[in-house]
Amino acid sequence: MIQGKIIKLTGGLYTVVDEMGKRVELRPVGLFRYQKISPKVGDNVMFDEESIKQVLPRRNEMIRPAIANVDFIMVVNSCQQPDFSFLLLDRFLALVAKAEIPVIIVITKTDLLNESELNSIKQKLKYYQKFYPVFFTASPSLLGIDAIKELIYGKIIVLSGQTGAGKSSMLNAIDPKLNIKTNTISKALGRGKHTTRHVELINICGGWIADTPGFSKLDLSGFEAKTFNTFYPDFVRFRDECRFNGCTHTNEPGCRIKALVQTQDILPERYENYLRLYEEIKSQKPNY
């Protein structure tokens, strides 16, 4: 048997690439159905000329998008066109934190802001840099892209972020041979109606980036209000310092997080966004 990686799934047919780069289209062996094994894009598998015979152990997996062995999720937000939003960024960060996969933040179109505006965003993002790597790129040459290239080699990455944030332009700058049409990836991965109906890994810069409709739905229906704060790494490290166990950092007395907001050791805007998202989750109707 040969070892390979699943890079695409369309209509029950899997595209597998072997260690020499050869691609074949296969279906899994029928026994998988009875063993309740569902291969995913990103899976390392053993196969022969007829079918996929074995799915090797996964390091991690995601449900939406359905992908395995992800090294990190790259959240892309633009400075302008569309305007930068810390609320949207915090929403994305909460969603990807649920997947328990490392996150990298990429800020695009920095050249569209004047120096004062850019410095204001960068100053607030210094707080985020304590918990997430943050990279800045400028259009149209995408100055700063080399640092991102170094991260991709040998990795599987899920690309996420705002519609129109420049994800397609970023990928084309990393590898011009891709020649991805502007907005194709953005529509597939952003908040709009997706154009990509299958999950696929694109070979780029020695690594793989997921072209997928994942994270197109930004609702918080999978969260519970009482545990939402556990997806904030900056809150979690102080949770034992609150007066009450299970503190939600909202209305409880003796809350360490609220005290740190007052001293600006926790970014006030981040906390305000937390409260807004918390109330959104709290107001959701339960699913039965």
Buried (B, 14 or more C-beta within 10 A) or exposed (E): EBEBBBBBBEEEEBBBBEEEEEEBEBEBBEEBEEEEBEBBBBBBBBBEEEBBBBBEEEEBBBEBBBBBBBBBBBBBBBBEEBEBBBBBBBBBBBBBBBBEBEBBBBBBBBBBBEEEBBEEBBEBBEBBEEBBBBBBBBBEEBEBBEEBBEBBEEBBBBBBBBBBBBBBBBBBBBBEEBEBEEBBBBBBBBBBEBEBEBBBBBEBBEBBBBBBBBBBEEEBEEBEBEEBBBBBEBBEEBBEEBEEEEBBBBEBEEBBBBBBBEEEEBBEBBBBBBEEBBEBBBEEEEEE
